[in-house]
Amino acid sequence: CADPESIFEVVARGDASATCPDGKVEKSAYAYLRDGTTTLCLMLNLKQGQCYTATGTPENPSFASAACTGTGPRVKVVKRIDGSVDGSLCPPGSRAFTYPKPARLYCLERVRNWSS
């Protein structure tokens, strides 16, 4: 989990009909994998101070580790707080992204492309 390339962590494991910690599978805050017998629920494992490319939709985002400099859309994790979902703890200009169980708050900020 300490590896910056490790974008997800397993937070729940159950049988084929299990739901994630928010009581859902479809339209859940958690990503999931099912193989017919097992359900794995995954949450983002982003590192504070690290930048990521963000693609997909707000309902189904996809993240990959990236340099904080350069071109292309990126977000930076300006704050990560395990044990909280209180978005008011995020600095102005950042966007709160939370998971209910285990409680985790990410404060994300878009990285601006600056030209010299």
Secondary structure, 3 states (H helix, E strand, C coil): CCCCCCCEEEEEEEECCCCCCCCCCCCCCCEEEECCCEEEEEEECCCCCCEEEEEEECCEEEEEEECCCCCCCEEEEEEEEECCCCHHHCCCCCEEEEECCCCEEEEEEEECCCCC
